[in-house]
Amino acid sequence: MPLSSKYANQSLFHARNICDIRPMKLFFASSAVLLSLSLGAVADSPQKLYKWIDEDGVVHFGDSVPARYSDLEKQVLNEHGVTVDVVRGKKTAEEKAEEARQAEIRLAQEMQRRADQALLATYLSVAEIEMHRDRRIELFQAQTRVTELYLRNQRRRLELLMEEANKFRPYSTDADAPMIERDLVDDIAETKEVIERHQGNLARFQDDEQQIIARFDGDIDRFKTLKGLN
């Protein structure tokens, strides 16, 4: 074989070996880098350390909290022993009551804010509120007058029915008086029931009227406060 061909074959052989080895070197190098990154990630993620005090006042430390202490408040410490978070324990009855009270206060404040918003959006002046109040009061007073008139008529009707009933037993003192008729008994009972029902309506109308007056008076005072008119 000519010398030049021999060296050419050897060069080709070495070139093939280099091509075969290089991917393997790259594979091992990549694996080493990935392994290093994985180990670094594990090392960089610190383990949590908890601190808590039991019912006897004894301080405990641990990377986990036993079940019997799960209701207690716990501090989360970093690698330097500094508190970075607090895990609240089970709330006492007093804490729950205080939370409920604070929630009620916040709700009342929000309801007042909305009411103030609506009040300012509805009225432009105190005179406008007073005019609206007076119209509402007139409606209740009209209902009251109609009910009072109706009650007077029903009471008069009951008087007439009772005058008629006095001629019969058991209302009459006359032993020979006939027994009262069933229709008359029903009329008396029905009239009494109507009177009682409308007396209740009259009381409700009067109570509603007073509530309307009080509500509008409160709106007027609040409107003045919001507008700085006091």
Secondary structure, 3 states (H helix, E strand, C coil): CCHHHHHHHHHHHHHHHHHHHHHHHHHHHHHHHHHHHHHHHHHHCCCCEEEEECCCCCEEEECCCCHHHCCCCEEEECCCCCEEEEECCCCCHHHHHHHHHHHHHHHHHHHHHHHHHHHHHHCCCHHHHHHHHHHHHHHHHHHHHHHHHHHHHHHHHHHHHHHHHCCCECCCCCCCCCECCHHHHHHHHHHHHHHHHHHHHHHHHHHHHHHHHHHHHHHHHHHHHHHCCC
